[in-house]
Amino acid sequence: MLSQTLSLFLTLDAVMQWTMHPWERDARMARKALKRGSQAYGLLIELACTRSSDELLGARRAYQSLYSESIEEVVACVGLCGA
C-alpha cells in the first residue's frame, strides 16, 4: 500500500512538473537544488549550460516572483554564508 501511494505521488509530481511553464519548472528545480546543498549543484550547472539566455532570464524572473528573493543573492549567500 505504501509503495503504491509513493508511486502515485511520484507520478503526480512528474505530471505537475511537465505541465508547468519551463521557467517556473527551472526556478523550482533550482530552489530544490539550492536547499539540498552541494550534492545537487550539478543541476544548477546543467540548467546554466543547457538554457538560452532568454530561458535563464525567464527562470530568474520566475524565481523572483515565486520566492520574493533574487536567485543571485541566494547563490552568493550559499557560497559565502555556508547556508
SVG drawing of the C-alpha trace seen along z (x, -y; Angstrom):
<svg xmlns="http://www.w3.org/2000/svg" viewBox="-2 -39 34 41">
<polyline fill="none" stroke="black" stroke-width="0.4" points="0.0,0.0 2.8,-2.4 4.7,-1.7 1.5,-2.3 1.0,-5.6 4.6,-6.6 4.3,-5.6 1.2,-7.7 2.8,-10.7 5.8,-10.5 3.6,-10.2 1.5,-13.2 4.7,-15.2 6.1,-14.3 2.8,-15.3 2.8,-18.6 6.4,-19.3 5.5,-18.5 2.5,-20.9 4.4,-23.9 5.8,-26.6 9.5,-25.8 10.7,-28.9 8.7,-28.0 9.9,-24.4 13.5,-25.6 13.0,-28.1 11.5,-25.4 14.3,-22.9 16.9,-25.5 15.3,-26.2 15.3,-22.5 19.0,-22.1 20.0,-25.1 18.2,-23.7 19.8,-20.2 23.3,-21.7 26.5,-20.8 25.3,-17.3 22.7,-19.0 24.8,-21.7 25.2,-19.6 21.5,-20.5 22.3,-24.2 25.3,-23.8 23.1,-21.8 20.4,-24.5 23.0,-27.2 24.7,-25.3 21.6,-24.0 19.3,-27.0 19.4,-30.0 19.9,-33.5 16.2,-34.2 15.3,-31.0 17.7,-31.8 16.2,-35.3 12.7,-33.8 13.7,-31.4 15.3,-34.2 12.1,-36.2 10.0,-33.2 12.3,-32.6 11.9,-36.2 8.2,-36.0 7.8,-32.7 10.2,-33.2 10.4,-37.0 14.2,-36.9 16.9,-37.0 18.5,-33.7 21.8,-35.5 21.7,-36.6 20.7,-33.1 23.6,-31.6 26.0,-34.2 24.8,-33.5 25.1,-29.7 28.7,-30.3 29.6,-32.9 27.3,-32.1 27.5,-28.3 23.8,-28.1"/>
</svg>
